[in-house]
Amino acid sequence: MPELYKLISVLLMAGFKYVVAVMMALGMGLSFFWSVIACTAGGMLGVAAYTLAEEFLRKRIMALRRRKGKKMFRVNRTSRLIIKIKHHHGLLGIAFLTPVLLTVPVGTIAGLALGYHWRELFTYMFFSFLGWSLFFFGIYALTGWNVNEWLTGIF
């Protein structure tokens, strides 16, 4: 039963912060197979949840910003990065960077707000989560190099 709790905690964390879920899976000592499954499935659950909530959240944020008299769209480093990625690489770039650089909510909502269909977004995000999971856990399984220490040093 404790293994089930570990899997569920990694699964839920992957829906918000993928890199933290990778570190959790490595720290908890989950097997390669279950680590890849939990991180990929958790990321996709996050994408599904934010896709369903996207329209509601967008309307809510717009109403709050109108009421406070603020601009509808703020230009900051993150929004500039997302637009630059979209212009140069499209949905492939957004999906590729969502697990490691952007967070799951930001990448999902950005992809939908930029006009990509949810089916396309799901497909690209699935392969992105799967690829990053295989990369991180594959390095650990094949070389024994502790990716957890490396990621902790970066983030």
C-alpha positions, 0 to 999 in steps of 0.5 A: 500500500505505501507504494500506491501512495508514492505513485499517487503523489508522483502522479498528482505532482506531475500535473502541476510541476513535472520536474518536481515529480521526476525528483520525487520519483527518483527520491522515493526509489520507484522503478523505471517502469512505474516512474515513467508511467506515473510522470507521463500519466500525471502530466496528461491528467494535468493537461486534461484538467487545465484543458477543461478548466481553460475557458472558465479560468480565462473568462474569470481572469478577464472579468477580474482584470476588467473590474480592476481596470488593468490591461487584458494582456500583460507583456512579461518575460514568460509571455514573450518567451511563449510567443517567440517559441510559437513563432519559431517552433509552433506547438512542437516547441511549446509541448517540448518545453512545457515539462521542463521550462514552462509548467503544465498549466502555463504550457496547456493554457498557452497552447489553447490560447494560441489557437491549437486544437485540444486533440493536437495539444494532447498528442504533442504533450503526451509524446513530450511527457513520455520523451522527457520521462524516458530521458530522465529515468533512462539516464538514471537507469543506464548510467546510475548518474543521479539526475536528481542531484543535477536537477536540484542544482539547476532549479 
